[in-house]
Amino acid sequence: MTSTAKRGRHRGPAAAYPLWEMLREHPARVYSVAAAAVALLAQYVTVPHEAILALAAALLGAGEVTQRVENSKTAEALRQQA
């Protein structure tokens, strides 16, 4: 009898690098992708201006969070060097 892999269980590189870990390690990259997506959406898709403004406001909030995460990572790295 042969065993079959269960669906949803990855055994390759994706299992070793979960999505949440990637988001915590690279928040600036995720933020830049989101900013580019909002810009493309505003340019090429017919969306009400209110929705674009709401997305831009949310993006500004996400930028603040990203900045704080990056600052804390930098401060932690500086403490480890000292």
N, CA, C and O atoms as a Maestro MAE file, in Angstrom:
{
 s_m_m2io_version
 :::
 2.0.0
}

f_m_ct {
 s_m_title
 :::
 protein
 m_atom[328] {
  # First column is atom index #
  i_m_mmod_type
  r_m_x_coord
  r_m_y_coord
  r_m_z_coord
  i_m_residue_number
  s_m_chain_name
  s_m_pdb_residue_name
  s_m_pdb_atom_name
  i_m_atomic_number
  :::
  1 25 0.834 -1.168 0.000 1 A "MET " " N  " 7
  2 3 0.000 0.000 0.000 1 A "MET " " CA " 6
  3 2 0.888 1.244 0.000 1 A "MET " " C  " 6
  4 15 1.795 1.362 0.823 1 A "MET " " O  " 8
  5 25 0.629 2.154 -0.910 2 A "THR " " N  " 7
  6 3 1.443 3.356 -1.001 2 A "THR " " CA " 6
  7 2 0.805 4.469 -0.196 2 A "THR " " C  " 6
  8 15 -0.418 4.589 -0.114 2 A "THR " " O  " 8
  9 25 1.662 5.275 0.391 3 A "SER " " N  " 7
  10 3 1.136 6.401 1.160 3 A "SER " " CA " 6
  11 2 1.040 7.619 0.248 3 A "SER " " C  " 6
  12 15 1.894 7.834 -0.612 3 A "SER " " O  " 8
  13 25 0.026 8.384 0.439 4 A "THR " " N  " 7
  14 3 -0.154 9.604 -0.350 4 A "THR " " CA " 6
  15 2 -0.039 10.801 0.576 4 A "THR " " C  " 6
  16 15 -0.441 10.743 1.739 4 A "THR " " O  " 8
  17 25 0.510 11.882 0.055 5 A "ALA " " N  " 7
  18 3 0.656 13.097 0.844 5 A "ALA " " CA " 6
  19 2 -0.706 13.737 1.068 5 A "ALA " " C  " 6
  20 15 -1.553 13.761 0.175 5 A "ALA " " O  " 8
  21 25 -0.898 14.245 2.257 6 A "LYS " " N  " 7
  22 3 -2.157 14.919 2.563 6 A "LYS " " CA " 6
  23 2 -2.148 16.292 1.911 6 A "LYS " " C  " 6
  24 15 -1.118 16.964 1.857 6 A "LYS " " O  " 8
  25 25 -3.303 16.696 1.420 7 A "ARG " " N  " 7
  26 3 -3.416 18.013 0.806 7 A "ARG " " CA " 6
  27 2 -3.207 19.090 1.862 7 A "ARG " " C  " 6
  28 15 -3.657 18.973 3.001 7 A "ARG " " O  " 8
  29 25 -2.509 20.142 1.445 8 A "GLY " " N  " 7
  30 3 -2.297 21.262 2.344 8 A "GLY " " CA " 6
  31 2 -1.010 21.161 3.148 8 A "GLY " " C  " 6
  32 15 -0.643 22.109 3.842 8 A "GLY " " O  " 8
  33 25 -0.327 20.047 3.067 9 A "ARG " " N  " 7
  34 3 0.934 19.904 3.802 9 A "ARG " " CA " 6
  35 2 2.085 19.979 2.806 9 A "ARG " " C  " 6
  36 15 2.275 19.094 1.972 9 A "ARG " " O  " 8
  37 25 2.838 21.052 2.920 10 A "HIS " " N  " 7
  38 3 3.967 21.245 2.015 10 A "HIS " " CA " 6
  39 2 5.217 20.666 2.655 10 A "HIS " " C  " 6
  40 15 5.430 20.794 3.860 10 A "HIS " " O  " 8
  41 25 6.022 20.045 1.852 11 A "ARG " " N  " 7
  42 3 7.250 19.466 2.364 11 A "ARG " " CA " 6
  43 2 8.491 20.121 1.761 11 A "ARG " " C  " 6
  44 15 9.616 19.733 2.076 11 A "ARG " " O  " 8
  45 25 8.290 21.091 0.914 12 A "GLY " " N  " 7
  46 3 9.406 21.755 0.256 12 A "GLY " " CA " 6
  47 2 9.796 23.042 0.966 12 A "GLY " " C  " 6
  48 15 9.537 23.196 2.159 12 A "GLY " " O  " 8
  49 25 10.418 23.968 0.238 13 A "PRO " " N  " 7
  50 3 10.874 25.221 0.837 13 A "PRO " " CA " 6
  51 2 9.745 26.073 1.403 13 A "PRO " " C  " 6
  52 15 9.970 26.855 2.327 13 A "PRO " " O  " 8
  53 25 8.547 25.938 0.872 14 A "ALA " " N  " 7
  54 3 7.428 26.739 1.376 14 A "ALA " " CA " 6
  55 2 7.093 26.381 2.815 14 A "ALA " " C  " 6
  56 15 6.658 27.245 3.577 14 A "ALA " " O  " 8
  57 25 7.283 25.139 3.201 15 A "ALA " " N  " 7
  58 3 6.988 24.725 4.568 15 A "ALA " " CA " 6
  59 2 7.995 25.313 5.545 15 A "ALA " " C  " 6
  60 15 7.652 25.597 6.692 15 A "ALA " " O  " 8
  61 25 9.224 25.495 5.105 16 A "ALA " " N  " 7
  62 3 10.259 26.021 5.977 16 A "ALA " " CA " 6
  63 2 10.184 27.540 6.109 16 A "ALA " " C  " 6
  64 15 10.843 28.107 6.981 16 A "ALA " " O  " 8
  65 25 9.411 28.204 5.283 17 A "TYR " " N  " 7
  66 3 9.356 29.662 5.282 17 A "TYR " " CA " 6
  67 2 7.908 30.127 5.194 17 A "TYR " " C  " 6
  68 15 7.451 30.532 4.125 17 A "TYR " " O  " 8
  69 25 7.185 30.071 6.304 18 A "PRO " " N  " 7
  70 3 5.754 30.423 6.269 18 A "PRO " " CA " 6
  71 2 5.518 31.893 5.900 18 A "PRO " " C  " 6
  72 15 6.405 32.736 6.032 18 A "PRO " " O  " 8
  73 25 4.331 32.162 5.448 19 A "LEU " " N  " 7
  74 3 3.977 33.504 4.985 19 A "LEU " " CA " 6
  75 2 4.101 34.543 6.089 19 A "LEU " " C  " 6
  76 15 4.628 35.629 5.850 19 A "LEU " " O  " 8
  77 25 3.632 34.238 7.279 20 A "TRP " " N  " 7
  78 3 3.692 35.218 8.366 20 A "TRP " " CA " 6
  79 2 5.120 35.568 8.743 20 A "TRP " " C  " 6
  80 15 5.423 36.716 9.069 20 A "TRP " " O  " 8
  81 25 5.991 34.576 8.696 21 A "GLU " " N  " 7
  82 3 7.394 34.842 8.991 21 A "GLU " " CA " 6
  83 2 7.988 35.776 7.938 21 A "GLU " " C  " 6
  84 15 8.751 36.683 8.271 21 A "GLU " " O  " 8
  85 25 7.646 35.561 6.690 22 A "MET " " N  " 7
  86 3 8.124 36.431 5.619 22 A "MET " " CA " 6
  87 2 7.593 37.853 5.809 22 A "MET " " C  " 6
  88 15 8.321 38.820 5.588 22 A "MET " " O  " 8
  89 25 6.342 37.984 6.213 23 A "LEU " " N  " 7
  90 3 5.768 39.313 6.432 23 A "LEU " " CA " 6
  91 2 6.471 40.028 7.581 23 A "LEU " " C  " 6
  92 15 6.677 41.240 7.522 23 A "LEU " " O  " 8
  93 25 6.836 39.292 8.616 24 A "ARG " " N  " 7
  94 3 7.529 39.918 9.744 24 A "ARG " " CA " 6
  95 2 8.967 40.295 9.400 24 A "ARG " " C  " 6
  96 15 9.479 41.298 9.898 24 A "ARG " " O  " 8
  97 25 9.612 39.512 8.567 25 A "GLU " " N  " 7
  98 3 11.005 39.775 8.232 25 A "GLU " " CA " 6
  99 2 11.164 40.850 7.165 25 A "GLU " " C  " 6
  100 15 12.182 41.543 7.146 25 A "GLU " " O  " 8
  101 25 10.188 41.009 6.277 26 A "HIS " " N  " 7
  102 3 10.315 41.946 5.160 26 A "HIS " " CA " 6
  103 2 9.092 42.855 5.032 26 A "HIS " " C  " 6
  104 15 8.434 42.841 3.991 26 A "HIS " " O  " 8
  105 25 8.771 43.642 6.059 27 A "PRO " " N  " 7
  106 3 7.575 44.489 5.961 27 A "PRO " " CA " 6
  107 2 7.707 45.592 4.910 27 A "PRO " " C  " 6
  108 15 6.709 45.990 4.308 27 A "PRO " " O  " 8
  109 25 8.907 46.083 4.685 28 A "ALA " " N  " 7
  110 3 9.078 47.148 3.692 28 A "ALA " " CA " 6
  111 2 8.801 46.633 2.282 28 A "ALA " " C  " 6
  112 15 8.250 47.361 1.456 28 A "ALA " " O  " 8
  113 25 9.170 45.406 2.003 29 A "ARG " " N  " 7
  114 3 8.901 44.834 0.684 29 A "ARG " " CA " 6
  115 2 7.399 44.655 0.474 29 A "ARG " " C  " 6
  116 15 6.876 44.945 -0.602 29 A "ARG " " O  " 8
  117 25 6.721 44.182 1.497 30 A "VAL " " N  " 7
  118 3 5.270 43.990 1.389 30 A "VAL " " CA " 6
  119 2 4.580 45.343 1.208 30 A "VAL " " C  " 6
  120 15 3.650 45.471 0.412 30 A "VAL " " O  " 8
  121 25 5.041 46.344 1.948 31 A "TYR " " N  " 7
  122 3 4.473 47.685 1.826 31 A "TYR " " CA " 6
  123 2 4.675 48.244 0.421 31 A "TYR " " C  " 6
  124 15 3.760 48.848 -0.140 31 A "TYR " " O  " 8
  125 25 5.855 48.051 -0.149 32 A "SER " " N  " 7
  126 3 6.102 48.595 -1.485 32 A "SER " " CA " 6
  127 2 5.249 47.902 -2.539 32 A "SER " " C  " 6
  128 15 4.808 48.542 -3.493 32 A "SER " " O  " 8
  129 25 5.013 46.619 -2.380 33 A "VAL " " N  " 7
  130 3 4.131 45.910 -3.313 33 A "VAL " " CA " 6
  131 2 2.701 46.440 -3.184 33 A "VAL " " C  " 6
  132 15 2.016 46.634 -4.188 33 A "VAL " " O  " 8
  133 25 2.254 46.673 -1.946 34 A "ALA " " N  " 7
  134 3 0.905 47.212 -1.741 34 A "ALA " " CA " 6
  135 2 0.780 48.613 -2.329 34 A "ALA " " C  " 6
  136 15 -0.244 48.944 -2.927 34 A "ALA " " O  " 8
  137 25 1.808 49.435 -2.168 35 A "ALA " " N  " 7
  138 3 1.774 50.789 -2.728 35 A "ALA " " CA " 6
  139 2 1.714 50.744 -4.256 35 A "ALA " " C  " 6
  140 15 0.977 51.512 -4.875 35 A "ALA " " O  " 8
  141 25 2.480 49.855 -4.851 36 A "ALA " " N  " 7
  142 3 2.450 49.719 -6.305 36 A "ALA " " CA " 6
  143 2 1.094 49.218 -6.778 36 A "ALA " " C  " 6
  144 15 0.595 49.667 -7.810 36 A "ALA " " O  " 8
  145 25 0.495 48.295 -6.036 37 A "ALA " " N  " 7
  146 3 -0.817 47.777 -6.417 37 A "ALA " " CA " 6
  147 2 -1.880 48.872 -6.364 37 A "ALA " " C  " 6
  148 15 -2.733 48.949 -7.247 37 A "ALA " " O  " 8
  149 25 -1.835 49.720 -5.334 38 A "VAL " " N  " 7
  150 3 -2.810 50.815 -5.242 38 A "VAL " " CA " 6
  151 2 -2.603 51.799 -6.389 38 A "VAL " " C  " 6
  152 15 -3.573 52.285 -6.970 38 A "VAL " " O  " 8
  153 25 -1.355 52.096 -6.717 39 A "ALA " " N  " 7
  154 3 -1.085 53.012 -7.835 39 A "ALA " " CA " 6
  155 2 -1.593 52.445 -9.156 39 A "ALA " " C  " 6
  156 15 -2.203 53.162 -9.949 39 A "ALA " " O  " 8
  157 25 -1.344 51.169 -9.390 40 A "LEU " " N  " 7
  158 3 -1.839 50.544 -10.617 40 A "LEU " " CA " 6
  159 2 -3.357 50.495 -10.648 40 A "LEU " " C  " 6
  160 15 -3.973 50.724 -11.689 40 A "LEU " " O  " 8
  161 25 -3.952 50.199 -9.512 41 A "LEU " " N  " 7
  162 3 -5.408 50.167 -9.422 41 A "LEU " " CA " 6
  163 2 -5.994 51.536 -9.750 41 A "LEU " " C  " 6
  164 15 -6.964 51.639 -10.501 41 A "LEU " " O  " 8
  165 25 -5.404 52.582 -9.185 42 A "ALA " " N  " 7
  166 3 -5.908 53.936 -9.426 42 A "ALA " " CA " 6
  167 2 -5.762 54.341 -10.888 42 A "ALA " " C  " 6
  168 15 -6.594 55.081 -11.414 42 A "ALA " " O  " 8
  169 25 -4.719 53.864 -11.540 43 A "GLN " " N  " 7
  170 3 -4.447 54.272 -12.914 43 A "GLN " " CA " 6
  171 2 -5.275 53.508 -13.939 43 A "GLN " " C  " 6
  172 15 -5.793 54.105 -14.883 43 A "GLN " " O  " 8
  173 25 -5.408 52.188 -13.764 44 A "TYR " " N  " 7
  174 3 -5.952 51.357 -14.830 44 A "TYR " " CA " 6
  175 2 -7.347 50.783 -14.595 44 A "TYR " " C  " 6
  176 15 -7.949 50.236 -15.519 44 A "TYR " " O  " 8
  177 25 -7.860 50.898 -13.398 45 A "VAL " " N  " 7
  178 3 -9.166 50.319 -13.096 45 A "VAL " " CA " 6
  179 2 -10.132 51.446 -12.740 45 A "VAL " " C  " 6
  180 15 -9.775 52.383 -12.025 45 A "VAL " " O  " 8
  181 25 -11.333 51.346 -13.238 46 A "THR " " N  " 7
  182 3 -12.338 52.348 -12.925 46 A "THR " " CA " 6
  183 2 -12.925 52.048 -11.546 46 A "THR " " C  " 6
  184 15 -13.752 51.154 -11.372 46 A "THR " " O  " 8
  185 25 -12.467 52.823 -10.591 47 A "VAL " " N  " 7
  186 3 -12.881 52.659 -9.202 47 A "VAL " " CA " 6
  187 2 -13.282 54.038 -8.697 47 A "VAL " " C  " 6
  188 15 -12.654 55.030 -9.067 47 A "VAL " " O  " 8
  189 25 -14.310 54.124 -7.864 48 A "PRO " " N  " 7
  190 3 -14.683 55.433 -7.314 48 A "PRO " " CA " 6
  191 2 -13.514 56.085 -6.562 48 A "PRO " " C  " 6
  192 15 -12.704 55.401 -5.937 48 A "PRO " " O  " 8
  193 25 -13.446 57.402 -6.635 49 A "HIS " " N  " 7
  194 3 -12.356 58.135 -6.001 49 A "HIS " " CA " 6
  195 2 -12.334 57.922 -4.491 49 A "HIS " " C  " 6
  196 15 -11.269 57.943 -3.875 49 A "HIS " " O  " 8
  197 25 -13.500 57.717 -3.898 50 A "GLU " " N  " 7
  198 3 -13.567 57.499 -2.462 50 A "GLU " " CA " 6
  199 2 -12.837 56.218 -2.074 50 A "GLU " " C  " 6
  200 15 -12.169 56.166 -1.041 50 A "GLU " " O  " 8
  201 25 -12.964 55.199 -2.895 51 A "ALA " " N  " 7
  202 3 -12.292 53.934 -2.607 51 A "ALA " " CA " 6
  203 2 -10.775 54.095 -2.723 51 A "ALA " " C  " 6
  204 15 -10.027 53.543 -1.916 51 A "ALA " " O  " 8
  205 25 -10.326 54.846 -3.720 52 A "ILE " " N  " 7
  206 3 -8.896 55.084 -3.876 52 A "ILE " " CA " 6
  207 2 -8.364 55.881 -2.698 52 A "ILE " " C  " 6
  208 15 -7.277 55.591 -2.197 52 A "ILE " " O  " 8
  209 25 -9.112 56.881 -2.247 53 A "LEU " " N  " 7
  210 3 -8.686 57.664 -1.088 53 A "LEU " " CA " 6
  211 2 -8.637 56.807 0.170 53 A "LEU " " C  " 6
  212 15 -7.732 56.962 0.990 53 A "LEU " " O  " 8
  213 25 -9.595 55.912 0.328 54 A "ALA " " N  " 7
  214 3 -9.581 55.014 1.490 54 A "ALA " " CA " 6
  215 2 -8.373 54.084 1.448 54 A "ALA " " C  " 6
  216 15 -7.729 53.846 2.469 54 A "ALA " " O  " 8
  217 25 -8.069 53.561 0.264 55 A "LEU " " N  " 7
  218 3 -6.889 52.713 0.127 55 A "LEU " " CA " 6
  219 2 -5.605 53.492 0.399 55 A "LEU " " C  " 6
  220 15 -4.685 52.971 1.030 55 A "LEU " " O  " 8
  221 25 -5.541 54.716 -0.065 56 A "ALA " " N  " 7
  222 3 -4.356 55.537 0.181 56 A "ALA " " CA " 6
  223 2 -4.194 55.838 1.668 56 A "ALA " " C  " 6
  224 15 -3.076 55.824 2.184 56 A "ALA " " O  " 8
  225 25 -5.296 56.109 2.359 57 A "ALA " " N  " 7
  226 3 -5.231 56.357 3.801 57 A "ALA " " CA " 6
  227 2 -4.774 55.103 4.545 57 A "ALA " " C  " 6
  228 15 -3.950 55.182 5.456 57 A "ALA " " O  " 8
  229 25 -5.307 53.954 4.156 58 A "ALA " " N  " 7
  230 3 -4.873 52.704 4.780 58 A "ALA " " CA " 6
  231 2 -3.398 52.439 4.497 58 A "ALA " " C  " 6
  232 15 -2.678 51.923 5.352 58 A "ALA " " O  " 8
  233 25 -2.959 52.788 3.314 59 A "LEU " " N  " 7
  234 3 -1.557 52.605 2.950 59 A "LEU " " CA " 6
  235 2 -0.648 53.512 3.778 59 A "LEU " " C  " 6
  236 15 0.456 53.113 4.146 59 A "LEU " " O  " 8
  237 25 -1.103 54.723 4.070 60 A "LEU " " N  " 7
  238 3 -0.321 55.606 4.939 60 A "LEU " " CA " 6
  239 2 -0.199 55.026 6.343 60 A "LEU " " C  " 6
  240 15 0.864 55.109 6.958 60 A "LEU " " O  " 8
  241 25 -1.267 54.448 6.846 61 A "GLY " " N  " 7
  242 3 -1.214 53.786 8.154 61 A "GLY " " CA " 6
  243 2 -0.278 52.591 8.140 61 A "GLY " " C  " 6
  244 15 0.472 52.369 9.090 61 A "GLY " " O  " 8
  245 25 -0.323 51.827 7.067 62 A "ALA " " N  " 7
  246 3 0.573 50.673 6.943 62 A "ALA " " CA " 6
  247 2 2.026 51.136 6.837 62 A "ALA " " C  " 6
  248 15 2.931 50.459 7.324 62 A "ALA " " O  " 8
  249 25 2.245 52.271 6.211 63 A "GLY " " N  " 7
  250 3 3.598 52.813 6.125 63 A "GLY " " CA " 6
  251 2 4.142 53.187 7.490 63 A "GLY " " C  " 6
  252 15 5.326 52.984 7.761 63 A "GLY " " O  " 8
  253 25 3.302 53.725 8.349 64 A "GLU " " N  " 7
  254 3 3.717 54.058 9.718 64 A "GLU " " CA " 6
  255 2 4.091 52.801 10.492 64 A "GLU " " C  " 6
  256 15 5.096 52.778 11.202 64 A "GLU " " O  " 8
  257 25 3.290 51.768 10.354 65 A "VAL " " N  " 7
  258 3 3.584 50.501 11.029 65 A "VAL " " CA " 6
  259 2 4.882 49.905 10.486 65 A "VAL " " C  " 6
  260 15 5.706 49.406 11.252 65 A "VAL " " O  " 8
  261 25 5.059 49.957 9.192 66 A "THR " " N  " 7
  262 3 6.282 49.438 8.577 66 A "THR " " CA " 6
  263 2 7.504 50.186 9.092 66 A "THR " " C  " 6
  264 15 8.533 49.576 9.381 66 A "THR " " O  " 8
  265 25 7.394 51.493 9.204 67 A "GLN " " N  " 7
  266 3 8.510 52.291 9.697 67 A "GLN " " CA " 6
  267 2 8.846 51.915 11.137 67 A "GLN " " C  " 6
  268 15 10.022 51.810 11.485 67 A "GLN " " O  " 8
  269 25 7.853 51.715 11.962 68 A "ARG " " N  " 7
  270 3 8.104 51.349 13.355 68 A "ARG " " CA " 6
  271 2 8.752 49.970 13.466 68 A "ARG " " C  " 6
  272 15 9.640 49.762 14.293 68 A "ARG " " O  " 8
  273 25 8.307 49.032 12.634 69 A "VAL " " N  " 7
  274 3 8.903 47.694 12.653 69 A "VAL " " CA " 6
  275 2 10.358 47.760 12.229 69 A "VAL " " C  " 6
  276 15 11.220 47.153 12.865 69 A "VAL " " O  " 8
  277 25 10.639 48.492 11.160 70 A "GLU " " N  " 7
  278 3 12.012 48.611 10.686 70 A "GLU " " CA " 6
  279 2 12.883 49.331 11.711 70 A "GLU " " C  " 6
  280 15 14.041 48.957 11.898 70 A "GLU " " O  " 8
  281 25 12.354 50.350 12.374 71 A "ASN " " N  " 7
  282 3 13.119 51.050 13.406 71 A "ASN " " CA " 6
  283 2 13.434 50.130 14.582 71 A "ASN " " C  " 6
  284 15 14.535 50.177 15.131 71 A "ASN " " O  " 8
  285 25 12.478 49.299 14.967 72 A "SER " " N  " 7
  286 3 12.730 48.383 16.088 72 A "SER " " CA " 6
  287 2 13.762 47.330 15.701 72 A "SER " " C  " 6
  288 15 14.583 46.940 16.531 72 A "SER " " O  " 8
  289 25 13.735 46.862 14.452 73 A "LYS " " N  " 7
  290 3 14.739 45.900 13.995 73 A "LYS " " CA " 6
  291 2 16.134 46.541 13.999 73 A "LYS " " C  " 6
  292 15 17.112 45.895 14.375 73 A "LYS " " O  " 8
  293 25 16.223 47.798 13.584 74 A "THR " " N  " 7
  294 3 17.505 48.497 13.577 74 A "THR " " CA " 6
  295 2 18.010 48.709 14.996 74 A "THR " " C  " 6
  296 15 19.190 48.488 15.271 74 A "THR " " O  " 8
  297 25 17.137 49.135 15.900 75 A "ALA " " N  " 7
  298 3 17.535 49.342 17.295 75 A "ALA " " CA " 6
  299 2 18.003 48.039 17.927 75 A "ALA " " C  " 6
  300 15 18.983 48.033 18.673 75 A "ALA " " O  " 8
  301 25 17.318 46.935 17.641 76 A "GLU " " N  " 7
  302 3 17.729 45.638 18.182 76 A "GLU " " CA " 6
  303 2 19.085 45.229 17.645 76 A "GLU " " C  " 6
  304 15 19.906 44.695 18.390 76 A "GLU " " O  " 8
  305 25 19.336 45.467 16.374 77 A "ALA " " N  " 7
  306 3 20.640 45.124 15.783 77 A "ALA " " CA " 6
  307 2 21.756 45.973 16.408 77 A "ALA " " C  " 6
  308 15 22.855 45.472 16.646 77 A "ALA " " O  " 8
  309 25 21.479 47.246 16.673 78 A "LEU " " N  " 7
  310 3 22.479 48.107 17.295 78 A "LEU " " CA " 6
  311 2 22.756 47.679 18.728 78 A "LEU " " C  " 6
  312 15 23.897 47.759 19.182 78 A "LEU " " O  " 8
  313 25 21.731 47.223 19.452 79 A "ARG " " N  " 7
  314 3 21.940 46.745 20.832 79 A "ARG " " CA " 6
  315 2 22.776 45.480 20.841 79 A "ARG " " C  " 6
  316 15 23.574 45.278 21.757 79 A "ARG " " O  " 8
  317 25 22.613 44.628 19.845 80 A "GLN " " N  " 7
  318 3 23.378 43.384 19.791 80 A "GLN " " CA " 6
  319 2 24.843 43.663 19.498 80 A "GLN " " C  " 6
  320 15 25.707 42.908 19.945 80 A "GLN " " O  " 8
  321 25 25.149 44.723 18.763 81 A "GLN " " N  " 7
  322 3 26.523 45.052 18.446 81 A "GLN " " CA " 6
  323 2 27.251 45.626 19.665 81 A "GLN " " C  " 6
  324 15 28.458 45.437 19.817 81 A "GLN " " O  " 8
  325 25 26.525 46.314 20.517 82 A "ALA " " N  " 7
  326 3 27.148 46.976 21.676 82 A "ALA " " CA " 6
  327 2 27.513 46.030 22.778 82 A "ALA " " C  " 6
  328 15 28.042 46.453 23.806 82 A "ALA " " O  " 8
  :::
 }
 m_bond[327] {
  # First column is bond index #
  i_m_from
  i_m_to
  i_m_order
  :::
  1 1 2 1
  2 2 3 1
  3 3 4 2
  4 3 5 1
  5 5 6 1
  6 6 7 1
  7 7 8 2
  8 7 9 1
  9 9 10 1
  10 10 11 1
  11 11 12 2
  12 11 13 1
  13 13 14 1
  14 14 15 1
  15 15 16 2
  16 15 17 1
  17 17 18 1
  18 18 19 1
  19 19 20 2
  20 19 21 1
  21 21 22 1
  22 22 23 1
  23 23 24 2
  24 23 25 1
  25 25 26 1
  26 26 27 1
  27 27 28 2
  28 27 29 1
  29 29 30 1
  30 30 31 1
  31 31 32 2
  32 31 33 1
  33 33 34 1
  34 34 35 1
  35 35 36 2
  36 35 37 1
  37 37 38 1
  38 38 39 1
  39 39 40 2
  40 39 41 1
  41 41 42 1
  42 42 43 1
  43 43 44 2
  44 43 45 1
  45 45 46 1
  46 46 47 1
  47 47 48 2
  48 47 49 1
  49 49 50 1
  50 50 51 1
  51 51 52 2
  52 51 53 1
  53 53 54 1
  54 54 55 1
  55 55 56 2
  56 55 57 1
  57 57 58 1
  58 58 59 1
  59 59 60 2
  60 59 61 1
  61 61 62 1
  62 62 63 1
  63 63 64 2
  64 63 65 1
  65 65 66 1
  66 66 67 1
  67 67 68 2
  68 67 69 1
  69 69 70 1
  70 70 71 1
  71 71 72 2
  72 71 73 1
  73 73 74 1
  74 74 75 1
  75 75 76 2
  76 75 77 1
  77 77 78 1
  78 78 79 1
  79 79 80 2
  80 79 81 1
  81 81 82 1
  82 82 83 1
  83 83 84 2
  84 83 85 1
  85 85 86 1
  86 86 87 1
  87 87 88 2
  88 87 89 1
  89 89 90 1
  90 90 91 1
  91 91 92 2
  92 91 93 1
  93 93 94 1
  94 94 95 1
  95 95 96 2
  96 95 97 1
  97 97 98 1
  98 98 99 1
  99 99 100 2
  100 99 101 1
  101 101 102 1
  102 102 103 1
  103 103 104 2
  104 103 105 1
  105 105 106 1
  106 106 107 1
  107 107 108 2
  108 107 109 1
  109 109 110 1
  110 110 111 1
  111 111 112 2
  112 111 113 1
  113 113 114 1
  114 114 115 1
  115 115 116 2
  116 115 117 1
  117 117 118 1
  118 118 119 1
  119 119 120 2
  120 119 121 1
  121 121 122 1
  122 122 123 1
  123 123 124 2
  124 123 125 1
  125 125 126 1
  126 126 127 1
  127 127 128 2
  128 127 129 1
  129 129 130 1
  130 130 131 1
  131 131 132 2
  132 131 133 1
  133 133 134 1
  134 134 135 1
  135 135 136 2
  136 135 137 1
  137 137 138 1
  138 138 139 1
  139 139 140 2
  140 139 141 1
  141 141 142 1
  142 142 143 1
  143 143 144 2
  144 143 145 1
  145 145 146 1
  146 146 147 1
  147 147 148 2
  148 147 149 1
  149 149 150 1
  150 150 151 1
  151 151 152 2
  152 151 153 1
  153 153 154 1
  154 154 155 1
  155 155 156 2
  156 155 157 1
  157 157 158 1
  158 158 159 1
  159 159 160 2
  160 159 161 1
  161 161 162 1
  162 162 163 1
  163 163 164 2
  164 163 165 1
  165 165 166 1
  166 166 167 1
  167 167 168 2
  168 167 169 1
  169 169 170 1
  170 170 171 1
  171 171 172 2
  172 171 173 1
  173 173 174 1
  174 174 175 1
  175 175 176 2
  176 175 177 1
  177 177 178 1
  178 178 179 1
  179 179 180 2
  180 179 181 1
  181 181 182 1
  182 182 183 1
  183 183 184 2
  184 183 185 1
  185 185 186 1
  186 186 187 1
  187 187 188 2
  188 187 189 1
  189 189 190 1
  190 190 191 1
  191 191 192 2
  192 191 193 1
  193 193 194 1
  194 194 195 1
  195 195 196 2
  196 195 197 1
  197 197 198 1
  198 198 199 1
  199 199 200 2
  200 199 201 1
  201 201 202 1
  202 202 203 1
  203 203 204 2
  204 203 205 1
  205 205 206 1
  206 206 207 1
  207 207 208 2
  208 207 209 1
  209 209 210 1
  210 210 211 1
  211 211 212 2
  212 211 213 1
  213 213 214 1
  214 214 215 1
  215 215 216 2
  216 215 217 1
  217 217 218 1
  218 218 219 1
  219 219 220 2
  220 219 221 1
  221 221 222 1
  222 222 223 1
  223 223 224 2
  224 223 225 1
  225 225 226 1
  226 226 227 1
  227 227 228 2
  228 227 229 1
  229 229 230 1
  230 230 231 1
  231 231 232 2
  232 231 233 1
  233 233 234 1
  234 234 235 1
  235 235 236 2
  236 235 237 1
  237 237 238 1
  238 238 239 1
  239 239 240 2
  240 239 241 1
  241 241 242 1
  242 242 243 1
  243 243 244 2
  244 243 245 1
  245 245 246 1
  246 246 247 1
  247 247 248 2
  248 247 249 1
  249 249 250 1
  250 250 251 1
  251 251 252 2
  252 251 253 1
  253 253 254 1
  254 254 255 1
  255 255 256 2
  256 255 257 1
  257 257 258 1
  258 258 259 1
  259 259 260 2
  260 259 261 1
  261 261 262 1
  262 262 263 1
  263 263 264 2
  264 263 265 1
  265 265 266 1
  266 266 267 1
  267 267 268 2
  268 267 269 1
  269 269 270 1
  270 270 271 1
  271 271 272 2
  272 271 273 1
  273 273 274 1
  274 274 275 1
  275 275 276 2
  276 275 277 1
  277 277 278 1
  278 278 279 1
  279 279 280 2
  280 279 281 1
  281 281 282 1
  282 282 283 1
  283 283 284 2
  284 283 285 1
  285 285 286 1
  286 286 287 1
  287 287 288 2
  288 287 289 1
  289 289 290 1
  290 290 291 1
  291 291 292 2
  292 291 293 1
  293 293 294 1
  294 294 295 1
  295 295 296 2
  296 295 297 1
  297 297 298 1
  298 298 299 1
  299 299 300 2
  300 299 301 1
  301 301 302 1
  302 302 303 1
  303 303 304 2
  304 303 305 1
  305 305 306 1
  306 306 307 1
  307 307 308 2
  308 307 309 1
  309 309 310 1
  310 310 311 1
  311 311 312 2
  312 311 313 1
  313 313 314 1
  314 314 315 1
  315 315 316 2
  316 315 317 1
  317 317 318 1
  318 318 319 1
  319 319 320 2
  320 319 321 1
  321 321 322 1
  322 322 323 1
  323 323 324 2
  324 323 325 1
  325 325 326 1
  326 326 327 1
  327 327 328 2
  :::
 }
}
